[in-house]
Amino acid sequence: MSKIIDISHHQGDIDWSQACNDVDLAIIRIQYGTNTIDRKYLQNIEGCIKYKIPFGVYMYVTYKNATEALVQAEDFYNRANAHHPLFYVVDVEESFGASIENIVQGTQAFIDYIKNKGVKVGLYTGHHFYKPYRMDTIKNYDFLWIPRYSGASGPGKKPDFACDVWQYTDKGVVQGIKGNVDLNFLNGHKPLSWFTAANDHKTELTFTQYEVLKNENNQLKQEIADIKRLLAGKAEWISTMTVATTHKEDWAWVIEEGIIKGDGKSLNPKGALTREQMATMLKRYHDQNNKDQNR
């Protein structure tokens, strides 16, 4: 069975010519905060590219507020982007003394920054960290990755929270890697192909984006329906633009006398009169009557 691994310089030098026979997907650490760059990230990326192993990247973050988070997000993205990873992951496991509110704001700012680059972004957070630090309130990421170990190399109890990737052990064994390595299972509805597909900026919609589009679509449907009703009413209004037989002589007279302007066909005789229209007709009638008396 092929494996999904996440790695850093703690795995040392990996023999990717062997690992490629055992690995379906590699998630490579780029850095720890802004000051510690992973010593093996370039070597690991080059190995994955050479042996055609799909890979994403992650950063273990150390920010204490949204301002620091944006600095780390920009640094992470700029360092990794040139290598065209399939996705980016923010690894949030410690508060570093910051308040819960600041950690939430920082994590959201980090994710939004990466997401706005048009790439896939994931959230990795500890099983013990997820609820207490309100990681369940974070939005706009494409997948959730949660660890829960059994204490052995095999899987144990799944995470208590719905997630897309489950890191089930830190004692995995993989060809070409000396010592233990983290192993992961896909735990949601996203297949491996979703993670390994080339990043062409056509990522899945987040739930929030879907809801916005759905609401806009429903509003557009309502506006179209209203327009159709108006057009239907206009058609009905046009169909009434004929003078009843019993009033044709009167209709012809008011037109002939100039009280109503027109040819008797372009005005709706059944429509309601405005005050302005009534005043105009009365004025014309008054003028016509005075004209007749002065003859």
LUMRO-139942 format. One record per residue (C-alpha): residue in three letters; residue number from 1; x, y, z. Coordinates in steps of 0.25 Angstrom, whole numbers, always signed. Layout:
<pts>
@resn = ALA; resi = NUM; u = X; v = Y; w = Z
...
</pts>
This chain:
<pts>
@resn = MET; resi = 1; u = +0; v = +0; w = +0
@resn = SER; resi = 2; u = +6; v = +14; w = -4
@resn = LYS; resi = 3; u = +6; v = +24; w = +7
@resn = ILE; resi = 4; u = +4; v = +39; w = +10
@resn = ILE; resi = 5; u = +16; v = +45; w = +18
@resn = ASP; resi = 6; u = +19; v = +58; w = +24
@resn = ILE; resi = 7; u = +34; v = +61; w = +26
@resn = SER; resi = 8; u = +44; v = +71; w = +30
@resn = HIS; resi = 9; u = +59; v = +71; w = +32
@resn = HIS; resi = 10; u = +57; v = +62; w = +44
@resn = GLN; resi = 11; u = +56; v = +51; w = +34
@resn = GLY; resi = 12; u = +70; v = +54; w = +30
@resn = ASP; resi = 13; u = +75; v = +50; w = +16
@resn = ILE; resi = 14; u = +64; v = +42; w = +9
@resn = ASP; resi = 15; u = +67; v = +33; w = -3
@resn = TRP; resi = 16; u = +56; v = +37; w = -12
@resn = SER; resi = 17; u = +59; v = +26; w = -22
@resn = GLN; resi = 18; u = +54; v = +16; w = -12
@resn = ALA; resi = 19; u = +43; v = +25; w = -5
@resn = CYS; resi = 20; u = +36; v = +27; w = -19
@resn = ASN; resi = 21; u = +32; v = +12; w = -19
@resn = ASP; resi = 22; u = +25; v = +14; w = -5
@resn = VAL; resi = 23; u = +20; v = +28; w = -5
@resn = ASP; resi = 24; u = +7; v = +34; w = -12
@resn = LEU; resi = 25; u = +8; v = +48; w = -7
@resn = ALA; resi = 26; u = +19; v = +56; w = +1
@resn = ILE; resi = 27; u = +16; v = +68; w = +10
@resn = ILE; resi = 28; u = +29; v = +76; w = +12
@resn = ARG; resi = 29; u = +32; v = +85; w = +23
@resn = ILE; resi = 30; u = +38; v = +98; w = +18
@resn = GLN; resi = 31; u = +40; v = +106; w = +31
@resn = TYR; resi = 32; u = +38; v = +107; w = +45
@resn = GLY; resi = 33; u = +33; v = +122; w = +48
@resn = THR; resi = 34; u = +41; v = +132; w = +40
@resn = ASN; resi = 35; u = +55; v = +129; w = +46
@resn = THR; resi = 36; u = +57; v = +114; w = +44
@resn = ILE; resi = 37; u = +57; v = +110; w = +30
@resn = ASP; resi = 38; u = +56; v = +95; w = +28
@resn = ARG; resi = 39; u = +70; v = +90; w = +24
@resn = LYS; resi = 40; u = +65; v = +79; w = +15
@resn = TYR; resi = 41; u = +53; v = +85; w = +8
@resn = LEU; resi = 42; u = +60; v = +88; w = -5
@resn = GLN; resi = 43; u = +66; v = +74; w = -5
@resn = ASN; resi = 44; u = +53; v = +68; w = -2
@resn = ILE; resi = 45; u = +46; v = +76; w = -13
@resn = GLU; resi = 46; u = +56; v = +73; w = -23
@resn = GLY; resi = 47; u = +55; v = +58; w = -20
@resn = CYS; resi = 48; u = +40; v = +58; w = -21
@resn = ILE; resi = 49; u = +41; v = +65; w = -35
@resn = LYS; resi = 50; u = +52; v = +56; w = -40
@resn = TYR; resi = 51; u = +44; v = +43; w = -36
@resn = LYS; resi = 52; u = +30; v = +49; w = -40
@resn = ILE; resi = 53; u = +25; v = +49; w = -26
@resn = PRO; resi = 54; u = +13; v = +59; w = -24
@resn = PHE; resi = 55; u = +16; v = +68; w = -12
@resn = GLY; resi = 56; u = +10; v = +80; w = -4
@resn = VAL; resi = 57; u = +17; v = +89; w = +6
@resn = TYR; resi = 58; u = +14; v = +93; w = +20
@resn = MET; resi = 59; u = +19; v = +103; w = +31
@resn = TYR; resi = 60; u = +20; v = +101; w = +46
@resn = VAL; resi = 61; u = +15; v = +115; w = +50
@resn = THR; resi = 62; u = +19; v = +123; w = +62
@resn = TYR; resi = 63; u = +11; v = +136; w = +61
@resn = LYS; resi = 64; u = +4; v = +143; w = +73
@resn = ASN; resi = 65; u = -5; v = +152; w = +65
@resn = ALA; resi = 66; u = -10; v = +155; w = +51
@resn = THR; resi = 67; u = +1; v = +165; w = +48
@resn = GLU; resi = 68; u = +11; v = +154; w = +50
@resn = ALA; resi = 69; u = +3; v = +144; w = +43
@resn = LEU; resi = 70; u = +3; v = +152; w = +30
@resn = VAL; resi = 71; u = +18; v = +153; w = +31
@resn = GLN; resi = 72; u = +19; v = +138; w = +32
@resn = ALA; resi = 73; u = +9; v = +135; w = +22
@resn = GLU; resi = 74; u = +16; v = +144; w = +12
@resn = ASP; resi = 75; u = +30; v = +139; w = +15
@resn = PHE; resi = 76; u = +25; v = +124; w = +14
@resn = TYR; resi = 77; u = +17; v = +127; w = +0
@resn = ASN; resi = 78; u = +29; v = +134; w = -6
@resn = ARG; resi = 79; u = +39; v = +123; w = -2
@resn = ALA; resi = 80; u = +30; v = +111; w = -7
@resn = ASN; resi = 81; u = +23; v = +117; w = -19
@resn = ALA; resi = 82; u = +35; v = +116; w = -28
@resn = HIS; resi = 83; u = +34; v = +101; w = -27
@resn = HIS; resi = 84; u = +20; v = +100; w = -31
@resn = PRO; resi = 85; u = +14; v = +91; w = -19
@resn = LEU; resi = 86; u = +0; v = +85; w = -20
@resn = PHE; resi = 87; u = -4; v = +92; w = -8
@resn = TYR; resi = 88; u = +0; v = +100; w = +5
@resn = VAL; resi = 89; u = -3; v = +96; w = +19
@resn = VAL; resi = 90; u = -2; v = +105; w = +32
@resn = ASP; resi = 91; u = +2; v = +96; w = +44
@resn = VAL; resi = 92; u = -4; v = +102; w = +56
@resn = GLU; resi = 93; u = -1; v = +94; w = +69
@resn = GLU; resi = 94; u = +4; v = +104; w = +80
@resn = SER; resi = 95; u = -1; v = +118; w = +85
@resn = PHE; resi = 96; u = +13; v = +123; w = +88
@resn = GLY; resi = 97; u = +7; v = +131; w = +100
@resn = ALA; resi = 98; u = -3; v = +138; w = +91
@resn = SER; resi = 99; u = -18; v = +139; w = +94
@resn = ILE; resi = 100; u = -28; v = +130; w = +87
@resn = GLU; resi = 101; u = -34; v = +142; w = +80
@resn = ASN; resi = 102; u = -21; v = +146; w = +75
@resn = ILE; resi = 103; u = -18; v = +132; w = +70
@resn = VAL; resi = 104; u = -31; v = +131; w = +63
@resn = GLN; resi = 105; u = -29; v = +144; w = +56
@resn = GLY; resi = 106; u = -15; v = +141; w = +52
@resn = THR; resi = 107; u = -19; v = +127; w = +46
@resn = GLN; resi = 108; u = -31; v = +133; w = +39
@resn = ALA; resi = 109; u = -21; v = +144; w = +33
@resn = PHE; resi = 110; u = -11; v = +134; w = +29
@resn = ILE; resi = 111; u = -21; v = +125; w = +22
@resn = ASP; resi = 112; u = -28; v = +137; w = +15
@resn = TYR; resi = 113; u = -14; v = +142; w = +10
@resn = ILE; resi = 114; u = -11; v = +129; w = +4
@resn = LYS; resi = 115; u = -25; v = +126; w = -2
@resn = ASN; resi = 116; u = -25; v = +140; w = -9
@resn = LYS; resi = 117; u = -13; v = +135; w = -17
@resn = GLY; resi = 118; u = -22; v = +125; w = -24
@resn = VAL; resi = 119; u = -16; v = +112; w = -18
@resn = LYS; resi = 120; u = -21; v = +101; w = -9
@resn = VAL; resi = 121; u = -19; v = +103; w = +6
@resn = GLY; resi = 122; u = -20; v = +94; w = +17
@resn = LEU; resi = 123; u = -21; v = +95; w = +32
@resn = TYR; resi = 124; u = -13; v = +86; w = +41
@resn = THR; resi = 125; u = -16; v = +86; w = +56
@resn = GLY; resi = 126; u = -15; v = +78; w = +68
@resn = HIS; resi = 127; u = -26; v = +69; w = +73
@resn = HIS; resi = 128; u = -24; v = +75; w = +87
@resn = PHE; resi = 129; u = -23; v = +89; w = +80
@resn = TYR; resi = 130; u = -35; v = +89; w = +71
@resn = LYS; resi = 131; u = -47; v = +92; w = +81
@resn = PRO; resi = 132; u = -40; v = +99; w = +92
@resn = TYR; resi = 133; u = -33; v = +109; w = +82
@resn = ARG; resi = 134; u = -46; v = +111; w = +74
@resn = MET; resi = 135; u = -39; v = +105; w = +61
@resn = ASP; resi = 136; u = -54; v = +100; w = +58
@resn = THR; resi = 137; u = -57; v = +115; w = +55
@resn = ILE; resi = 138; u = -47; v = +117; w = +44
@resn = LYS; resi = 139; u = -52; v = +118; w = +30
@resn = ASN; resi = 140; u = -48; v = +119; w = +16
@resn = TYR; resi = 141; u = -38; v = +107; w = +16
@resn = ASP; resi = 142; u = -39; v = +95; w = +6
@resn = PHE; resi = 143; u = -36; v = +84; w = +15
@resn = LEU; resi = 144; u = -34; v = +80; w = +30
@resn = TRP; resi = 145; u = -23; v = +71; w = +35
@resn = ILE; resi = 146; u = -23; v = +66; w = +49
@resn = PRO; resi = 147; u = -14; v = +57; w = +56
@resn = ARG; resi = 148; u = -18; v = +46; w = +66
@resn = TYR; resi = 149; u = -8; v = +35; w = +69
@resn = SER; resi = 150; u = -10; v = +21; w = +74
@resn = GLY; resi = 151; u = +4; v = +20; w = +80
@resn = ALA; resi = 152; u = +8; v = +9; w = +70
@resn = SER; resi = 153; u = +11; v = +9; w = +55
@resn = GLY; resi = 154; u = -3; v = +5; w = +52
@resn = PRO; resi = 155; u = -16; v = +14; w = +52
@resn = GLY; resi = 156; u = -24; v = +15; w = +65
@resn = LYS; resi = 157; u = -36; v = +23; w = +68
@resn = LYS; resi = 158; u = -40; v = +33; w = +58
@resn = PRO; resi = 159; u = -41; v = +48; w = +61
@resn = ASP; resi = 160; u = -53; v = +53; w = +68
@resn = PHE; resi = 161; u = -55; v = +63; w = +58
@resn = ALA; resi = 162; u = -58; v = +62; w = +43
@resn = CYS; resi = 163; u = -46; v = +65; w = +35
@resn = ASP; resi = 164; u = -40; v = +62; w = +21
@resn = VAL; resi = 165; u = -27; v = +56; w = +26
@resn = TRP; resi = 166; u = -23; v = +48; w = +38
@resn = GLN; resi = 167; u = -9; v = +47; w = +43
@resn = TYR; resi = 168; u = -10; v = +34; w = +50
@resn = THR; resi = 169; u = +4; v = +31; w = +54
@resn = ASP; resi = 170; u = +18; v = +37; w = +56
@resn = LYS; resi = 171; u = +24; v = +23; w = +56
@resn = GLY; resi = 172; u = +23; v = +20; w = +41
@resn = VAL; resi = 173; u = +33; v = +12; w = +33
@resn = VAL; resi = 174; u = +36; v = +16; w = +18
@resn = GLN; resi = 175; u = +46; v = +11; w = +8
@resn = GLY; resi = 176; u = +58; v = +21; w = +7
@resn = ILE; resi = 177; u = +55; v = +28; w = +20
@resn = LYS; resi = 178; u = +64; v = +24; w = +32
@resn = GLY; resi = 179; u = +56; v = +24; w = +45
@resn = ASN; resi = 180; u = +41; v = +28; w = +48
@resn = VAL; resi = 181; u = +32; v = +37; w = +39
@resn = ASP; resi = 182; u = +18; v = +42; w = +40
@resn = LEU; resi = 183; u = +7; v = +35; w = +32
@resn = ASN; resi = 184; u = -6; v = +39; w = +28
@resn = PHE; resi = 185; u = -20; v = +34; w = +23
@resn = LEU; resi = 186; u = -30; v = +41; w = +15
@resn = ASN; resi = 187; u = -42; v = +42; w = +24
@resn = GLY; resi = 188; u = -52; v = +51; w = +17
@resn = HIS; resi = 189; u = -59; v = +51; w = +3
@resn = LYS; resi = 190; u = -47; v = +56; w = -5
@resn = PRO; resi = 191; u = -40; v = +46; w = -13
@resn = LEU; resi = 192; u = -24; v = +45; w = -14
@resn = SER; resi = 193; u = -26; v = +51; w = -28
@resn = TRP; resi = 194; u = -32; v = +64; w = -22
@resn = PHE; resi = 195; u = -18; v = +66; w = -14
@resn = THR; resi = 196; u = -9; v = +62; w = -26
@resn = ALA; resi = 197; u = -16; v = +69; w = -37
@resn = ALA; resi = 198; u = -8; v = +81; w = -43
@resn = ASN; resi = 199; u = -11; v = +94; w = -37
@resn = ASP; resi = 200; u = -18; v = +102; w = -48
@resn = HIS; resi = 201; u = -24; v = +112; w = -39
@resn = LYS; resi = 202; u = -38; v = +105; w = -41
@resn = THR; resi = 203; u = -39; v = +100; w = -27
@resn = GLU; resi = 204; u = -52; v = +95; w = -20
@resn = LEU; resi = 205; u = -61; v = +105; w = -15
@resn = THR; resi = 206; u = -61; v = +107; w = +0
@resn = PHE; resi = 207; u = -74; v = +106; w = +8
@resn = THR; resi = 208; u = -75; v = +121; w = +9
@resn = GLN; resi = 209; u = -72; v = +124; w = -5
@resn = TYR; resi = 210; u = -83; v = +113; w = -9
@resn = GLU; resi = 211; u = -93; v = +120; w = +0
@resn = VAL; resi = 212; u = -90; v = +134; w = -6
@resn = LEU; resi = 213; u = -91; v = +129; w = -21
@resn = LYS; resi = 214; u = -104; v = +121; w = -17
@resn = ASN; resi = 215; u = -110; v = +133; w = -11
@resn = GLU; resi = 216; u = -106; v = +142; w = -23
@resn = ASN; resi = 217; u = -112; v = +131; w = -33
@resn = ASN; resi = 218; u = -125; v = +131; w = -25
@resn = GLN; resi = 219; u = -126; v = +146; w = -26
@resn = LEU; resi = 220; u = -123; v = +146; w = -41
@resn = LYS; resi = 221; u = -134; v = +135; w = -43
@resn = GLN; resi = 222; u = -144; v = +144; w = -35
@resn = GLU; resi = 223; u = -140; v = +156; w = -43
@resn = ILE; resi = 224; u = -142; v = +148; w = -56
@resn = ALA; resi = 225; u = -156; v = +144; w = -51
@resn = ASP; resi = 226; u = -160; v = +158; w = -48
@resn = ILE; resi = 227; u = -156; v = +163; w = -62
@resn = LYS; resi = 228; u = -164; v = +151; w = -68
@resn = ARG; resi = 229; u = -176; v = +155; w = -60
@resn = LEU; resi = 230; u = -174; v = +170; w = -64
@resn = LEU; resi = 231; u = -173; v = +166; w = -79
@resn = ALA; resi = 232; u = -185; v = +157; w = -78
@resn = GLY; resi = 233; u = -193; v = +169; w = -72
@resn = LYS; resi = 234; u = -188; v = +178; w = -83
@resn = ALA; resi = 235; u = -193; v = +168; w = -93
@resn = GLU; resi = 236; u = -206; v = +168; w = -86
@resn = TRP; resi = 237; u = -207; v = +183; w = -85
@resn = ILE; resi = 238; u = -204; v = +184; w = -100
@resn = SER; resi = 239; u = -215; v = +174; w = -103
@resn = THR; resi = 240; u = -225; v = +183; w = -96
@resn = MET; resi = 241; u = -222; v = +195; w = -105
@resn = THR; resi = 242; u = -234; v = +195; w = -113
@resn = VAL; resi = 243; u = -246; v = +204; w = -111
@resn = ALA; resi = 244; u = -260; v = +197; w = -107
@resn = THR; resi = 245; u = -270; v = +198; w = -119
@resn = THR; resi = 246; u = -280; v = +205; w = -110
@resn = HIS; resi = 247; u = -269; v = +217; w = -108
@resn = LYS; resi = 248; u = -263; v = +218; w = -122
@resn = GLU; resi = 249; u = -271; v = +230; w = -125
@resn = ASP; resi = 250; u = -267; v = +237; w = -113
@resn = TRP; resi = 251; u = -253; v = +233; w = -114
@resn = ALA; resi = 252; u = -253; v = +238; w = -129
@resn = TRP; resi = 253; u = -259; v = +251; w = -124
@resn = VAL; resi = 254; u = -249; v = +255; w = -113
@resn = ILE; resi = 255; u = -237; v = +252; w = -123
@resn = GLU; resi = 256; u = -244; v = +260; w = -134
@resn = GLU; resi = 257; u = -246; v = +271; w = -124
@resn = GLY; resi = 258; u = -232; v = +271; w = -119
@resn = ILE; resi = 259; u = -235; v = +267; w = -105
@resn = ILE; resi = 260; u = -227; v = +255; w = -106
@resn = LYS; resi = 261; u = -215; v = +255; w = -115
@resn = GLY; resi = 262; u = -213; v = +243; w = -124
@resn = ASP; resi = 263; u = -219; v = +234; w = -134
@resn = GLY; resi = 264; u = -227; v = +226; w = -124
@resn = LYS; resi = 265; u = -218; v = +213; w = -125
@resn = SER; resi = 266; u = -206; v = +217; w = -117
@resn = LEU; resi = 267; u = -213; v = +221; w = -104
@resn = ASN; resi = 268; u = -219; v = +210; w = -94
@resn = PRO; resi = 269; u = -234; v = +214; w = -92
@resn = LYS; resi = 270; u = -235; v = +205; w = -80
@resn = GLY; resi = 271; u = -223; v = +210; w = -72
@resn = ALA; resi = 272; u = -224; v = +219; w = -60
@resn = LEU; resi = 273; u = -222; v = +234; w = -62
@resn = THR; resi = 274; u = -212; v = +242; w = -55
@resn = ARG; resi = 275; u = -216; v = +256; w = -50
@resn = GLU; resi = 276; u = -207; v = +262; w = -60
@resn = GLN; resi = 277; u = -214; v = +255; w = -71
@resn = MET; resi = 278; u = -228; v = +259; w = -66
@resn = ALA; resi = 279; u = -223; v = +274; w = -64
@resn = THR; resi = 280; u = -218; v = +274; w = -79
@resn = MET; resi = 281; u = -231; v = +268; w = -84
@resn = LEU; resi = 282; u = -240; v = +278; w = -76
@resn = LYS; resi = 283; u = -231; v = +290; w = -81
@resn = ARG; resi = 284; u = -232; v = +285; w = -95
@resn = TYR; resi = 285; u = -247; v = +283; w = -94
@resn = HIS; resi = 286; u = -248; v = +297; w = -87
@resn = ASP; resi = 287; u = -241; v = +304; w = -98
@resn = GLN; resi = 288; u = -249; v = +297; w = -109
@resn = ASN; resi = 289; u = -262; v = +301; w = -102
@resn = ASN; resi = 290; u = -258; v = +316; w = -102
@resn = LYS; resi = 291; u = -253; v = +315; w = -116
@resn = ASP; resi = 292; u = -267; v = +310; w = -120
@resn = GLN; resi = 293; u = -274; v = +321; w = -112
@resn = ASN; resi = 294; u = -266; v = +332; w = -119
@resn = ARG; resi = 295; u = -269; v = +328; w = -133
</pts>
